């Protein structure tokens, strides 16, 4: 049987998605399988920048809709991070690990509000900033 125009085309993507037309993401990323972004260095960044970022995260936390147990874990890790930023020699690895841990705990809740999305973005930026600073 000969293939006709209406037969679907067979595309082997190796497990990724195939989109057979135009896509408008509105300026965002379209990821079909793997997304790899290069790490970047923030020149001129300071510990004060990290503290401001942490204050922005703290301001968003009440709007995230986290239950009491999750809030308790997040608050404990957050206090450790904030405390480290006041030390003469902050432990960058600890800060990064705690920020990533907070993000992981929040992601596991399955919450998808705007506040959660903003928090996760800021936590990622905070971990990258800590890596640059310490």
Backbone torsions as a table, in degrees:
resi	resn	phi	psi	omega
1	UNK	NA	129.1	-177.7
2	UNK	-80.0	144.3	178.1
3	UNK	-71.3	136.7	178.3
4	UNK	-107.9	173.3	-179.5
5	UNK	-61.8	-25.8	-176.8
6	UNK	-87.5	-10.2	178.0
7	UNK	-71.8	136.2	179.0
8	UNK	-67.7	143.0	178.4
9	UNK	-76.5	139.4	179.1
10	UNK	-93.4	119.0	-179.1
11	UNK	-122.1	125.2	176.2
12	UNK	-96.8	107.2	-179.0
13	UNK	-98.6	0.8	-178.3
14	UNK	70.6	22.8	177.6
15	UNK	111.6	-11.8	179.8
16	UNK	-87.1	172.9	179.9
17	UNK	-78.8	152.8	173.3
18	UNK	-123.3	128.8	178.0
19	UNK	-120.1	118.2	-173.9
20	UNK	-93.9	38.8	179.5
21	UNK	-166.9	-171.9	179.5
22	UNK	-76.9	146.9	178.8
23	UNK	-131.8	131.9	175.2
24	UNK	-113.6	108.7	-179.3
25	UNK	-90.4	-0.4	-178.5
26	UNK	70.0	22.9	179.0
27	UNK	100.9	-8.3	179.5
28	UNK	-87.9	-177.5	-179.9
29	UNK	-86.7	145.1	170.6
30	UNK	-114.3	116.5	-176.3
31	UNK	-118.8	119.5	-179.6
32	UNK	-93.5	-26.1	-178.9
33	UNK	-148.8	-69.9	-178.7
34	UNK	-116.0	141.2	173.6
35	UNK	-125.7	122.1	179.8
36	UNK	-123.2	123.7	178.1
37	UNK	-119.1	142.3	178.7
38	UNK	-73.3	140.8	175.3
39	UNK	-70.9	151.3	-179.4
40	UNK	-129.4	155.0	176.8
41	UNK	-101.3	137.3	177.0
42	UNK	-100.2	103.6	-178.8
43	UNK	-74.1	141.2	178.2
44	UNK	76.9	8.5	-179.7
45	UNK	-72.4	151.9	-179.4
46	UNK	-135.1	167.3	176.0
47	UNK	-61.8	-33.1	178.4
48	UNK	-63.5	-35.7	175.4
49	UNK	-61.4	-41.9	178.9
50	UNK	-65.5	-42.4	178.5
51	UNK	-61.2	-39.8	178.1
52	UNK	-64.8	-42.2	177.9
53	UNK	-60.5	-42.3	179.3
54	UNK	-64.2	-37.9	177.5
55	UNK	-64.6	-37.4	177.5
56	UNK	-64.5	-41.0	178.0
57	UNK	-64.0	-46.9	-178.8
58	UNK	-58.2	-39.2	180.0
59	UNK	-66.1	-29.4	-179.2
60	UNK	-84.6	-22.0	-174.0
61	UNK	-55.6	-41.8	179.9
62	UNK	-60.7	-27.3	-178.9
63	UNK	-85.5	-2.2	-175.3
64	UNK	-78.8	-16.3	178.7
65	UNK	70.8	32.3	-178.8
66	UNK	-80.4	143.8	178.0
67	UNK	-76.1	169.2	-171.9
68	UNK	-58.0	-42.3	-179.0
69	UNK	-64.3	-43.3	179.9
70	UNK	-67.3	-43.3	178.3
71	UNK	-57.5	-40.1	-179.6
72	UNK	-62.6	-44.8	178.9
73	UNK	-64.4	-47.4	-179.2
74	UNK	-61.1	-45.4	179.9
75	UNK	-60.8	-43.1	179.8
76	UNK	-61.2	-47.8	179.0
77	UNK	-66.3	-37.3	-179.0
78	UNK	-64.4	-40.3	177.7
79	UNK	-62.1	-39.8	177.9
80	UNK	-60.6	-45.6	-179.5
81	UNK	-63.1	-48.6	-179.6
82	UNK	-60.8	-40.7	178.6
83	UNK	-62.8	-42.5	-179.8
84	UNK	-61.2	-35.2	-177.7
85	UNK	-71.1	-12.0	178.3
86	UNK	-95.0	-9.0	-177.4
87	UNK	-78.9	154.9	178.5
88	UNK	-64.0	-38.1	178.3
89	UNK	-126.6	81.9	-179.7
90	UNK	-63.5	148.5	177.6
91	UNK	-90.8	98.7	-177.0
92	UNK	-59.0	-40.6	179.2
93	UNK	-61.9	-39.2	178.5
94	UNK	-67.1	-43.1	179.1
95	UNK	-61.1	-49.6	-179.7
96	UNK	-60.3	-44.9	-178.5
97	UNK	-62.8	-42.6	-179.3
98	UNK	-67.7	-40.8	178.5
99	UNK	-63.6	-42.4	177.4
100	UNK	-66.4	-36.8	177.7
101	UNK	-64.8	-41.7	177.3
102	UNK	-60.8	-45.6	179.4
103	UNK	-59.8	-42.7	179.9
104	UNK	-62.7	-43.4	179.5
105	UNK	-62.8	-43.7	-180.0
106	UNK	-66.1	-41.6	179.2
107	UNK	-61.9	-38.4	-178.9
108	UNK	-65.3	-17.8	178.7
109	UNK	-72.7	-21.4	-178.2
110	UNK	78.6	5.5	178.4
111	UNK	-69.2	141.0	-176.3
112	UNK	-131.9	27.7	-178.8
113	UNK	-71.6	167.9	175.8
114	UNK	-60.1	-40.4	179.8
115	UNK	-60.8	-43.2	179.4
116	UNK	-63.3	-43.5	179.3
117	UNK	-61.4	-42.8	178.9
118	UNK	-65.2	-43.3	179.6
119	UNK	-59.9	-47.6	-178.4
120	UNK	-62.3	-40.7	177.2
121	UNK	-62.6	-44.2	179.4
122	UNK	-66.7	-38.1	178.1
123	UNK	-63.4	-40.1	176.4
124	UNK	-62.3	-43.5	177.9
125	UNK	-64.8	-38.5	179.1
126	UNK	-63.9	-41.5	178.6
127	UNK	-64.9	-41.2	178.5
128	UNK	-65.5	-41.6	179.2
129	UNK	-63.9	-43.1	177.4
130	UNK	-60.6	-39.6	177.7
131	UNK	-62.9	-32.8	178.6
132	UNK	-74.8	-39.6	-174.1
133	UNK	-78.3	-36.4	-170.4
134	UNK	-115.5	NA	NA
